[in-house]
Amino acid sequence: VLPFDDLIYQTEVTGAELLALLENAVSRAPARDGRFAHVAGLEMSFSTQNPGVEDSARVTTPSRIADLTLYRAAGEKIVLVEDFTVVGDLDARFTIAAGDFLMAGGDGYRALKVAADRKLEKSATSEQEALANYLEHYLEGQVDFRYRPPFPDSRVVELN
Protein backbone atom coordinates (compact mmCIF):
# COMPACT_ATOMS: atom_id res chain seq x y z
CA VAL A 1 0.00 0.00 0.00
CA LEU A 2 1.33 3.42 -1.02
CA PRO A 3 4.83 2.26 -1.95
CA PHE A 4 5.87 5.56 -3.54
CA ASP A 5 4.73 7.91 -0.74
CA ASP A 6 3.96 10.77 -3.12
CA LEU A 7 3.34 14.22 -1.72
CA ILE A 8 -0.31 15.18 -1.98
CA TYR A 9 -1.24 18.20 -4.06
CA GLN A 10 -4.50 19.96 -4.69
CA THR A 11 -5.63 21.64 -7.88
CA GLU A 12 -8.77 22.81 -9.61
CA VAL A 13 -10.00 21.10 -12.78
CA THR A 14 -12.82 21.91 -15.16
CA GLY A 15 -15.53 19.37 -15.92
CA ALA A 16 -13.86 18.68 -19.29
CA GLU A 17 -10.50 18.06 -17.59
CA LEU A 18 -12.15 15.82 -15.01
CA LEU A 19 -13.83 13.85 -17.78
CA ALA A 20 -10.45 13.52 -19.54
CA LEU A 21 -8.71 12.21 -16.45
CA LEU A 22 -11.49 9.72 -15.74
CA GLU A 23 -11.52 8.56 -19.36
CA ASN A 24 -7.77 8.03 -18.98
CA ALA A 25 -8.36 6.14 -15.73
CA VAL A 26 -10.47 3.49 -17.48
CA SER A 27 -8.73 3.65 -20.87
CA ARG A 28 -6.95 0.33 -20.46
CA ALA A 29 -9.66 -1.56 -18.60
CA PRO A 30 -10.24 -4.39 -18.06
CA ALA A 31 -6.55 -4.24 -17.17
CA ARG A 32 -6.14 -2.63 -13.76
CA ASP A 33 -2.77 -1.00 -14.27
CA GLY A 34 -1.38 2.03 -12.46
CA ARG A 35 -3.66 4.47 -14.22
CA PHE A 36 -6.89 2.89 -12.92
CA ALA A 37 -8.20 5.56 -10.56
CA HIS A 38 -8.84 5.33 -6.85
CA VAL A 39 -11.60 7.86 -6.29
CA ALA A 40 -13.70 9.51 -3.64
CA GLY A 41 -16.57 11.95 -3.96
CA LEU A 42 -17.94 10.52 -7.18
CA GLU A 43 -19.74 7.60 -8.75
CA MET A 44 -19.21 6.50 -12.32
CA SER A 45 -19.93 3.66 -14.66
CA PHE A 46 -17.95 2.80 -17.76
CA SER A 47 -17.90 0.42 -20.67
CA THR A 48 -14.86 -1.21 -22.23
CA GLN A 49 -16.82 -1.71 -25.46
CA ASN A 50 -15.83 1.80 -26.59
CA PRO A 51 -12.28 2.99 -27.41
CA GLY A 52 -10.09 4.11 -24.53
CA VAL A 53 -9.08 7.77 -24.42
CA GLU A 54 -5.57 8.30 -23.05
CA ASP A 55 -3.41 11.33 -22.35
CA SER A 56 -5.98 14.02 -23.23
CA ALA A 57 -6.06 17.47 -21.67
CA ARG A 58 -9.84 17.75 -21.97
CA VAL A 59 -12.68 15.58 -23.19
CA THR A 60 -16.04 16.97 -24.26
CA THR A 61 -17.62 13.76 -25.55
CA PRO A 62 -17.47 10.66 -23.34
CA SER A 63 -16.17 7.44 -24.85
CA ARG A 64 -16.03 4.90 -22.03
CA ILE A 65 -17.63 6.95 -19.23
CA ALA A 66 -21.33 6.12 -19.28
CA ASP A 67 -22.42 7.95 -16.12
CA LEU A 68 -20.61 10.38 -13.84
CA THR A 69 -22.04 11.92 -10.68
CA LEU A 70 -19.96 14.14 -8.38
CA TYR A 71 -20.59 15.05 -4.76
CA ARG A 72 -19.29 18.33 -3.35
CA ALA A 73 -18.23 18.53 0.30
CA ALA A 74 -21.42 20.43 1.20
CA GLY A 75 -23.48 17.52 -0.18
CA GLU A 76 -24.40 19.02 -3.56
CA LYS A 77 -24.90 16.32 -6.19
CA ILE A 78 -23.78 17.15 -9.75
CA VAL A 79 -24.54 14.88 -12.68
CA LEU A 80 -21.95 15.50 -15.39
CA VAL A 81 -22.53 12.52 -17.70
CA GLU A 82 -25.63 10.41 -18.16
CA ASP A 83 -25.95 7.52 -20.62
CA PHE A 84 -22.71 8.52 -22.44
CA THR A 85 -23.98 12.10 -22.88
CA VAL A 86 -22.67 15.24 -21.18
CA VAL A 87 -25.57 16.74 -19.25
CA GLY A 88 -23.60 18.97 -16.87
CA ASP A 89 -21.41 22.04 -17.19
CA LEU A 90 -17.97 21.14 -18.58
CA ASP A 91 -16.71 24.59 -17.51
CA ALA A 92 -17.65 23.99 -13.85
CA ARG A 93 -14.67 23.84 -11.49
CA PHE A 94 -13.84 21.03 -9.09
CA THR A 95 -11.06 20.78 -6.51
CA ILE A 96 -9.20 17.48 -6.48
CA ALA A 97 -6.22 16.01 -4.68
CA ALA A 98 -3.64 13.60 -6.08
CA GLY A 99 -0.04 12.58 -5.65
CA ASP A 100 2.80 14.46 -7.30
CA PHE A 101 3.44 11.72 -9.89
CA LEU A 102 -0.08 12.05 -11.30
CA MET A 103 -0.04 15.86 -11.02
CA ALA A 104 3.05 15.81 -13.24
CA GLY A 105 1.07 13.93 -15.90
CA GLY A 106 2.26 10.42 -15.02
CA ASP A 107 0.28 7.41 -16.25
CA GLY A 108 -1.30 9.53 -18.98
CA TYR A 109 -2.94 12.06 -16.65
CA ARG A 110 -2.21 14.99 -18.95
CA ALA A 111 -5.33 16.82 -17.76
CA LEU A 112 -3.88 16.93 -14.24
CA LYS A 113 -0.62 18.40 -15.53
CA VAL A 114 -2.51 21.10 -17.43
CA ALA A 115 -4.53 21.96 -14.31
CA ALA A 116 -1.46 21.85 -12.05
CA ASP A 117 0.42 24.17 -14.40
CA ARG A 118 -2.37 26.72 -13.84
CA LYS A 119 -2.65 26.39 -10.08
CA LEU A 120 -1.13 23.91 -7.67
CA GLU A 121 -1.30 23.82 -3.89
CA LYS A 122 1.15 21.56 -2.11
CA SER A 123 0.14 19.96 1.14
CA ALA A 124 2.66 19.22 3.84
CA THR A 125 1.44 15.63 3.85
CA SER A 126 2.55 12.56 1.98
CA GLU A 127 0.25 9.65 1.14
CA GLN A 128 1.65 7.54 3.99
CA GLU A 129 1.26 10.41 6.48
CA ALA A 130 -2.33 10.95 5.33
CA LEU A 131 -3.11 7.27 5.86
CA ALA A 132 -1.46 7.27 9.30
CA ASN A 133 -3.46 10.40 10.29
CA TYR A 134 -6.69 8.79 9.08
CA LEU A 135 -6.00 5.60 11.02
CA GLU A 136 -5.10 7.52 14.17
CA HIS A 137 -7.71 10.29 14.17
CA TYR A 138 -10.73 8.84 12.39
CA LEU A 139 -10.40 5.16 13.24
CA GLU A 140 -8.79 5.83 16.65
CA GLY A 141 -6.11 3.28 15.80
CA GLN A 142 -8.63 0.44 15.54
CA VAL A 143 -8.27 -1.49 12.29
CA ASP A 144 -9.96 -4.81 11.62
CA PHE A 145 -7.96 -6.50 8.88
CA ARG A 146 -10.63 -9.18 8.57
CA TYR A 147 -13.16 -6.60 7.35
CA ARG A 148 -13.95 -6.95 3.66
CA PRO A 149 -16.01 -4.19 2.07
CA PRO A 150 -18.98 -5.29 -0.02
CA PHE A 151 -18.05 -5.87 -3.65
CA PRO A 152 -18.42 -4.71 -6.26
CA ASP A 153 -17.58 -1.18 -5.13
CA SER A 154 -20.55 0.90 -6.21
CA ARG A 155 -18.43 4.04 -6.83
CA VAL A 156 -16.84 2.68 -10.02
CA VAL A 157 -18.86 0.14 -11.97
CA GLU A 158 -17.85 -1.66 -15.16
CA LEU A 159 -20.97 -2.20 -17.26
CA ASN A 160 -19.75 -5.09 -19.42
Residue frames as qw, qx, qy, qz and C-alpha x, y, z in Angstrom:
[[0.000, 0.890, 0.456, 0.000, 0.00, 0.00, 0.00],
 [0.025, 0.999, -0.047, -0.011, 1.33, 3.42, -1.02],
 [0.872, -0.117, 0.091, 0.467, 4.83, 2.26, -1.95],
 [0.490, 0.501, 0.100, 0.706, 5.87, 5.56, -3.54],
 [0.354, -0.628, -0.406, 0.562, 4.73, 7.91, -0.74],
 [0.262, 0.517, 0.305, 0.756, 3.96, 10.77, -3.12],
 [0.010, -0.222, -0.340, 0.914, 3.34, 14.22, -1.72],
 [0.183, 0.652, 0.736, 0.006, -0.31, 15.18, -1.98],
 [0.070, -0.074, 0.168, 0.981, -1.24, 18.20, -4.06],
 [0.281, 0.645, 0.632, -0.325, -4.50, 19.96, -4.69],
 [0.074, -0.098, 0.414, 0.902, -5.63, 21.64, -7.88],
 [0.503, 0.476, 0.364, -0.623, -8.77, 22.81, -9.61],
 [0.211, 0.026, 0.816, 0.537, -10.00, 21.10, -12.78],
 [0.499, 0.153, -0.139, -0.842, -12.82, 21.91, -15.16],
 [0.827, 0.120, 0.414, -0.361, -15.53, 19.37, -15.92],
 [0.776, 0.580, -0.227, -0.102, -13.86, 18.68, -19.29],
 [0.194, 0.611, -0.729, 0.241, -10.50, 18.06, -17.59],
 [0.546, -0.226, 0.684, -0.427, -12.15, 15.82, -15.01],
 [0.888, 0.324, 0.157, -0.286, -13.83, 13.85, -17.78],
 [0.579, 0.652, -0.488, 0.039, -10.45, 13.52, -19.54],
 [0.056, -0.508, 0.797, -0.322, -8.71, 12.21, -16.45],
 [0.694, -0.033, 0.594, -0.406, -11.49, 9.72, -15.74],
 [0.841, 0.489, -0.108, -0.203, -11.52, 8.56, -19.36],
 [0.347, 0.630, -0.674, 0.168, -7.77, 8.03, -18.98],
 [0.428, -0.378, 0.702, -0.426, -8.36, 6.14, -15.73],
 [0.783, 0.139, 0.551, -0.253, -10.47, 3.49, -17.48],
 [0.480, 0.678, -0.371, -0.415, -8.73, 3.65, -20.87],
 [0.284, 0.410, -0.863, -0.075, -6.95, 0.33, -20.46],
 [0.600, -0.055, 0.644, -0.472, -9.66, -1.56, -18.60],
 [0.814, -0.518, -0.192, -0.179, -10.24, -4.39, -18.06],
 [0.670, 0.151, -0.414, 0.598, -6.55, -4.24, -17.17],
 [0.436, -0.885, -0.163, -0.015, -6.14, -2.63, -13.76],
 [0.675, 0.241, -0.179, 0.674, -2.77, -1.00, -14.27],
 [0.366, -0.261, -0.341, 0.826, -1.38, 2.03, -12.46],
 [0.087, -0.139, -0.196, -0.967, -3.66, 4.47, -14.22],
 [0.402, -0.521, -0.704, -0.267, -6.89, 2.89, -12.92],
 [0.106, -0.557, 0.189, -0.802, -8.20, 5.56, -10.56],
 [0.349, -0.386, -0.748, 0.412, -8.84, 5.33, -6.85],
 [0.081, -0.475, -0.221, -0.848, -11.60, 7.86, -6.29],
 [0.129, -0.462, -0.698, 0.532, -13.70, 9.51, -3.64],
 [0.147, 0.507, 0.183, -0.829, -16.57, 11.95, -3.96],
 [0.476, 0.356, -0.393, -0.702, -17.94, 10.52, -7.18],
 [0.707, 0.123, 0.689, -0.102, -19.74, 7.60, -8.75],
 [0.378, 0.548, -0.455, -0.591, -19.21, 6.50, -12.32],
 [0.840, 0.132, 0.527, -0.014, -19.93, 3.66, -14.66],
 [0.148, 0.654, -0.545, -0.504, -17.95, 2.80, -17.76],
 [0.925, 0.278, 0.229, -0.122, -17.90, 0.42, -20.67],
 [0.412, -0.475, 0.621, 0.467, -14.86, -1.21, -22.23],
 [0.628, 0.486, 0.591, 0.142, -16.82, -1.71, -25.46],
 [0.308, 0.948, 0.059, 0.050, -15.83, 1.80, -26.59],
 [0.671, 0.442, -0.259, 0.537, -12.28, 2.99, -27.41],
 [0.584, -0.594, -0.252, 0.492, -10.09, 4.11, -24.53],
 [0.223, 0.904, -0.001, 0.365, -9.08, 7.77, -24.42],
 [0.764, -0.362, -0.137, 0.516, -5.57, 8.30, -23.05],
 [0.500, -0.214, 0.066, 0.837, -3.41, 11.33, -22.35],
 [0.104, 0.684, 0.434, 0.577, -5.98, 14.02, -23.23],
 [0.139, 0.082, -0.329, 0.930, -6.06, 17.47, -21.67],
 [0.448, 0.183, 0.355, -0.800, -9.84, 17.75, -21.97],
 [0.035, 0.206, 0.930, 0.304, -12.68, 15.58, -23.19],
 [0.370, 0.108, 0.099, -0.917, -16.04, 16.97, -24.26],
 [0.809, 0.062, -0.298, -0.503, -17.62, 13.76, -25.55],
 [0.624, -0.402, 0.644, -0.187, -17.47, 10.66, -23.34],
 [0.517, 0.340, -0.733, -0.283, -16.17, 7.44, -24.85],
 [0.468, -0.058, -0.868, 0.153, -16.03, 4.90, -22.03],
 [0.050, 0.115, 0.599, -0.791, -17.63, 6.95, -19.23],
 [0.153, -0.474, -0.785, -0.369, -21.33, 6.12, -19.28],
 [0.389, -0.832, -0.322, -0.230, -22.42, 7.95, -16.12],
 [0.481, 0.130, -0.392, 0.773, -20.61, 10.38, -13.84],
 [0.389, -0.831, -0.284, -0.278, -22.04, 11.92, -10.68],
 [0.405, 0.306, -0.445, 0.737, -19.96, 14.14, -8.38],
 [0.505, -0.747, -0.432, 0.021, -20.59, 15.05, -4.76],
 [0.175, 0.678, -0.269, 0.661, -19.29, 18.33, -3.35],
 [0.284, 0.054, -0.735, 0.614, -18.23, 18.53, 0.30],
 [0.327, -0.005, 0.312, -0.892, -21.42, 20.43, 1.20],
 [0.472, 0.228, 0.814, -0.249, -23.48, 17.52, -0.18],
 [0.514, 0.590, -0.096, -0.615, -24.40, 19.02, -3.56],
 [0.697, 0.102, 0.685, 0.186, -24.90, 16.32, -6.19],
 [0.287, 0.675, -0.302, -0.609, -23.78, 17.15, -9.75],
 [0.814, 0.249, 0.515, 0.098, -24.54, 14.88, -12.68],
 [0.043, -0.647, 0.444, 0.619, -21.95, 15.50, -15.39],
 [0.284, 0.228, -0.789, -0.495, -22.53, 12.52, -17.70],
 [0.649, 0.115, 0.586, -0.472, -25.63, 10.41, -18.16],
 [0.814, 0.364, 0.451, -0.027, -25.95, 7.52, -20.62],
 [0.658, 0.059, 0.356, 0.661, -22.71, 8.52, -22.44],
 [0.178, 0.756, 0.310, 0.548, -23.98, 12.10, -22.88],
 [0.273, -0.010, -0.352, 0.896, -22.67, 15.24, -21.18],
 [0.223, -0.743, -0.577, -0.255, -25.57, 16.74, -19.25],
 [0.463, -0.760, -0.201, 0.409, -23.60, 18.97, -16.87],
 [0.159, 0.978, -0.130, -0.039, -21.41, 22.04, -17.19],
 [0.889, 0.153, -0.067, 0.425, -17.97, 21.14, -18.58],
 [0.263, 0.648, -0.202, 0.686, -16.71, 24.59, -17.51],
 [0.662, -0.713, -0.034, -0.229, -17.65, 23.99, -13.85],
 [0.251, 0.622, -0.643, 0.369, -14.67, 23.84, -11.49],
 [0.904, -0.377, -0.177, -0.096, -13.84, 21.03, -9.09],
 [0.129, -0.759, 0.605, -0.201, -11.06, 20.78, -6.51],
 [0.976, 0.002, -0.216, -0.024, -9.20, 17.48, -6.48],
 [0.381, -0.738, 0.557, -0.003, -6.22, 16.01, -4.68],
 [0.957, 0.262, -0.107, 0.063, -3.64, 13.60, -6.08],
 [0.752, -0.442, 0.209, 0.442, -0.04, 12.58, -5.65],
 [0.029, -0.771, 0.320, 0.549, 2.80, 14.46, -7.30],
 [0.342, -0.095, 0.822, 0.446, 3.44, 11.72, -9.89],
 [0.287, 0.609, 0.726, 0.138, -0.08, 12.05, -11.30],
 [0.037, 0.913, 0.164, -0.372, -0.04, 15.86, -11.02],
 [0.175, -0.594, 0.527, 0.582, 3.05, 15.81, -13.24],
 [0.648, 0.439, -0.302, -0.545, 1.07, 13.93, -15.90],
 [0.098, -0.307, 0.947, 0.010, 2.26, 10.42, -15.02],
 [0.320, 0.234, 0.915, -0.073, 0.28, 7.41, -16.25],
 [0.118, 0.409, 0.660, 0.619, -1.30, 9.53, -18.98],
 [0.149, -0.779, -0.539, 0.285, -2.94, 12.06, -16.65],
 [0.357, 0.275, 0.206, 0.869, -2.21, 14.99, -18.95],
 [0.238, -0.761, -0.370, -0.476, -5.33, 16.82, -17.76],
 [0.639, -0.698, -0.203, 0.253, -3.88, 16.93, -14.24],
 [0.586, -0.113, 0.113, 0.794, -0.62, 18.40, -15.53],
 [0.098, 0.542, 0.349, 0.758, -2.51, 21.10, -17.43],
 [0.451, -0.801, -0.315, -0.236, -4.53, 21.96, -14.31],
 [0.719, -0.522, -0.098, 0.448, -1.46, 21.85, -12.05],
 [0.487, 0.184, 0.167, 0.837, 0.42, 24.17, -14.40],
 [0.128, -0.710, -0.293, -0.627, -2.37, 26.72, -13.84],
 [0.419, -0.635, 0.293, -0.578, -2.65, 26.39, -10.08],
 [0.766, -0.031, -0.627, 0.141, -1.13, 23.91, -7.67],
 [0.435, -0.710, 0.303, -0.463, -1.30, 23.82, -3.89],
 [0.551, 0.226, -0.769, 0.232, 1.15, 21.56, -2.11],
 [0.733, -0.626, -0.092, -0.250, 0.14, 19.96, 1.14],
 [0.095, -0.690, 0.674, -0.246, 2.66, 19.22, 3.84],
 [0.763, -0.150, 0.560, -0.287, 1.44, 15.63, 3.85],
 [0.173, 0.305, -0.859, -0.375, 2.55, 12.56, 1.98],
 [0.713, -0.118, -0.502, -0.476, 0.25, 9.65, 1.14],
 [0.606, -0.106, -0.735, 0.285, 1.65, 7.54, 3.99],
 [0.057, -0.010, -0.467, 0.882, 1.26, 10.41, 6.48],
 [0.512, -0.099, -0.154, -0.839, -2.33, 10.95, 5.33],
 [0.737, -0.146, -0.631, -0.195, -3.11, 7.27, 5.86],
 [0.442, -0.072, -0.679, 0.582, -1.46, 7.27, 9.30],
 [0.164, -0.042, 0.250, -0.953, -3.46, 10.40, 10.29],
 [0.650, -0.134, -0.368, -0.651, -6.69, 8.79, 9.08],
 [0.689, -0.129, -0.708, 0.087, -6.00, 5.60, 11.02],
 [0.321, -0.064, -0.582, 0.745, -5.10, 7.52, 14.17],
 [0.163, 0.066, 0.221, -0.959, -7.71, 10.29, 14.17],
 [0.617, 0.015, -0.247, -0.747, -10.73, 8.84, 12.39],
 [0.813, -0.069, -0.557, -0.154, -10.40, 5.16, 13.24],
 [0.523, -0.729, 0.320, -0.305, -8.79, 5.83, 16.65],
 [0.032, -0.557, 0.830, -0.013, -6.11, 3.28, 15.80],
 [0.645, 0.045, 0.714, -0.268, -8.63, 0.44, 15.54],
 [0.470, 0.435, -0.542, -0.544, -8.27, -1.49, 12.29],
 [0.794, 0.000, 0.572, -0.206, -9.96, -4.81, 11.62],
 [0.067, 0.465, -0.721, -0.509, -7.96, -6.50, 8.88],
 [0.272, 0.203, 0.940, 0.034, -10.63, -9.18, 8.57],
 [0.382, 0.647, 0.333, -0.570, -13.16, -6.60, 7.35],
 [0.311, 0.100, 0.691, 0.645, -13.95, -6.95, 3.66],
 [0.319, 0.351, 0.074, -0.877, -16.01, -4.19, 2.07],
 [0.694, 0.420, 0.549, -0.199, -18.98, -5.29, -0.02],
 [0.116, -0.323, 0.625, 0.701, -18.05, -5.87, -3.65],
 [0.551, 0.367, 0.113, 0.741, -18.42, -4.71, -6.26],
 [0.201, -0.389, -0.230, 0.869, -17.58, -1.18, -5.13],
 [0.291, 0.753, 0.590, 0.002, -20.55, 0.90, -6.21],
 [0.066, -0.804, 0.086, 0.585, -18.43, 4.04, -6.83],
 [0.209, 0.538, -0.622, -0.530, -16.84, 2.68, -10.02],
 [0.756, 0.169, 0.591, -0.228, -18.86, 0.14, -11.97],
 [0.003, -0.273, 0.756, 0.595, -17.85, -1.66, -15.16],
 [0.669, 0.244, 0.134, -0.689, -20.97, -2.20, -17.26],
 [0.516, 0.352, -0.696, -0.353, -19.75, -5.09, -19.42]]
